[in-house]
């Protein structure tokens, strides 16, 4: 392909993006400047800004104001338009940028300084690194023998409530929410007259660690604060999974979950207060998960 052909393609792409954003034809783009090694640099508008996300890609929407209002209420990819059978360039670039956010979240390690400031010591699951963690979910549900020994030595036994933290699939979610929600949980549990075990952090953690942890601490209720699977451009969402006296054979049916915890979803402060209420119900009825729902229904 001739350099003139490449330049023409670049100018056409820039003109189309500018036309969509302004609603009028854009002036011809300046030719891209070559780098020191001769490669072309194409400077496109940032597709990740809030304004760009909420700009429809449809050329002639039936209700432009209605479409913009709808796009402002959700991060879902609607109104992006298409170029023939394919997404528009702007939509494709935004998708790739958001996918990069999810990759960063998956491999992001929780700041050790933050954990230290919050008084959390660290243990590990049997998944030795992030690649193994993603390929072998079963290893993320079991502690190493060294970690088990640390918990035996450092954790309070037989508390009413044992809380621990796991990075899960988004370490960024823990950094965003833990400093806000942990004080609410601690104060709420104390105000409810319940005893709380020794909190700690588990690296490469899965929800199923509830079972393994309680085999050591023997708490009435065990709760794990864990990073959720990141969505496209949504890496800070955290969940709380909890169960009443989890056993080695406990499953998701025996657990309750509070999901979508972050400032733009379920506010961390409200989620913490709701978690304490749920813990109290578990202790009151002596169960959790599906059985808790059934017992609540029986009692009106």
N, C-alpha and C positions, 0 to 999 in steps of 0.2 A: 504494500500500500504506500502510495506517495505521501510525503509530508504534507502536501497541500490538501490531500484527501482527509488526513487525520485532523488537520486544523479545521476543515469545514464541518466535520462531525462534532468536534468539541464546541464550535460556535453554535451549531444547531441545538445541541443539548442545553447549553446555557440560555439560549434565547427562549426555549420551551419552558424551562424552569422559571425564568423571570416573568414570562407571559402569564403563567398559571398563578403566580403570587400577586402580580399587580393588576391582572385583568386587561392589560394592554400590551402591544408588541414592545419588546425590549430592544435597545440598540445592539448592534453587532458587538459581540464580545471581543476583547483584545486577544491576540494570539497568546497561547501559553508560553511562559518563559522557560527556556531550557536550563537544566541544572548544570553543575560543573562537569558531570560525566555525560552530558548530552541527553539525559532522560527528560521527558516532558512532565511538567507539573500542571495539573488541572485544578484550579481553585474553584470549587463549587460551594454554593451556600450551605451552611450547616443545617442538615435536615432534622437535628435532634432538639432544636429550640421549641419552646411551647407554641410559639406562633406558627412555626412550620408544621408542627404536628396537627394543629387545628385548621390548617388551610386545606380545603377540599381539593382532590385531584381530578374531580369530575369537571368536564368542560361546561356543561349546561345542566346543572341540577334543577329539578322541578321546583324546589323550595330552598334556595341558597341559604337564607337565614336559618331555616329549620335544620338544615344539614350541619351548619356550623355549630348551632346550639347542641345538637346531638353529639357531635364529635368532641365538644367541650366537656361532656359528662362521662366519658369513658376512654380508657387507653386502647380499647379494641380498634383494630385496623379497619375502619369503615370509611367510605367516601374517598378511597385512594385513587380510583379510576384505573385505566389500563391503556396500554399502547398496543393495539392489536390484541393478541392472546396473552401478552405479558404485562406485569406491573410496570408502572412508570418508573423512570430513573430515580426520582426522589423517594418513592416508596421502597424501592430496592435498597437504596443507600441507607435509609432509616432502619430497615429490617436488619441489614448487616451490622450497623452500629449497635442496635439493641441486642443482637445476638452476642456481640463482643462483651456487653455488660454482663450477660449471663455467664459467659466463660470466666470472666474476672471473678464473679461471685463464687463460682464453684471451686476455684483454686485459691481463694482469698483466705489467709490465715488470720484468726482473731488476734488482735493486738495483745501480746503478753502483758504489757504495761497496764492496760485497762483491767485485765483479769486480776493482776496483782493488787491494783488499787481497790478492787471490790472484794478482796480477801478470798479469791478462788484459787485453789491449787489445781494442777492439771494431771489427769491420767489419760490413758489411751485405750481405744478399742484394738481388736486384733487386726484391723486393717492397717498395714504398716505405712502406707503412703496414700496420696489422693487417687492415683490411678487404680490401686487395688481396692480402695474404698468404693469407687464408682463401678468396678467390675464385679465385686463380691459383696453385695449388701449383707449377706449373712455374717461376715466378719465384723461388720460395724455394729452388730447387735450383741457382741460378746467382748468383755474386758480381757486384757492380757492378765496373766497370772501376777505379774509385778503390780499392775494397777489394783487388782483385787486385794493384794496384801497391803497396799497403801490405804485403801478404804477401810480395811479391818483395823488398821492402826490409828487412823485419824478421824474417822466418822463416829458421831454419836449413834448408839444403837437403840432400837425400839422407839423412835420418835413418832409423834402423830403424823408429821409431814416431812418427807425428804424431797428437797428440790435440788436438781443439778442442771447444768447447762451443757448443751452439745452444739458443735458448729453445724452439723447437718449438711445440707446442700447449699448453705449460704452463710459464710462467716460474717459477711457484711451485715446481715440481718441482726446478728447478735450484737455487733458494735453499735448499731443504730438504736436498738430497743432495750438492751439489758440494763443500762444505767437508769432508765426511766421506770421499768417495771419491777425490778428486784426490790427496791425499797417499799413499794406498794404491797408486794407479796409478804415481805417480812413483817411489816407493820400490821397488815390484815390478819395474818396467822396469829400474831401475838395478841391482837385485840380480841380474837375469837377464843382465846384461852387455850390454844393448841401449842404443843411443843414442836420445834423445828429442828431437823437434823443439820448436819454440817454440809453446806453447799460446796460444790466443786465443779470443774469443767472437764469435759471429755472430748478429746480430739478424735476426729473421724467417727462421729457418733451417729447411730440410727435409733429410731424410736424404741425398738425392741430391747434396748439396754435397760429399760424400766425393770424387766424381769431379772436380769443379772445383778443389777444394783441392789434390788430388794432381797436377794438371796443373802446379801451381806449385812444390810442395815436393818432389815425387818421392820419397815415402817407401815403404818396403816394406809397412808396414801403416798404414792411416789409421783412426782411431776418432773418432766423434762422440758426445758425451754430450748427450742431447736430451730435452726434456720430452715425455711421452706424451700422447696424446689423453685429456683428463680424463673419467673416468666420473662418475656422479652421486655427489657428495660425496667423490670421490677425485681430488684435484688434485696430489698430491705424488709421483706415480709417474714415474720416469725410466727411460730405456733407453740402452744403448750399442750402436750399430751400427758394425761394422768390416768392412774388406775388405782383401785382399792386393793391392797395387798397383792400386787402382781406376783405371779408364780412362773416357773419355767415354761409352763404350757399356756400362759395367757396370750391372747391374740387381740387384734383390733376391736373385736366384739366386746372385750372386757375393758376397753378404754374410752375415755372422753377426750375431745380435742377442742381447743379454741384456736381458730386459724385467722390468717390475714391480719396479723397484729403489726401495725406501723402507723405513722402519723396520718397517712392518707387513707387508712382503712379502719380497723378496730383500734382506737386510740390505746396506747400501752397502759395508761393510767386506768382507764375503764376496764381493760382486759384483765389487769391485775386484780381489781376488785371483784370482777365476775369469777375469776379463778378461785378466789378465797370462798365465795359463796358455793361454788361447785364442790370444793373440798369438804365444806361443812355438810353438804347433802350426802356425799359419799360416806362420811363417817356416821351420819345419822342413820342411813339405811343399810350400812354395812356392805355396800356393793358399788359397782360402777359400770359404765358402758350400757349395753342393751338392758341388762337387768335393772339398772338404776332407772331407766326410762319407764320400764314396766311397773316398778314399785311406786314411782311418782304418780303414774296413771291410776293405780289402784287406790291411792290415797287422795285422789281428786286434784 
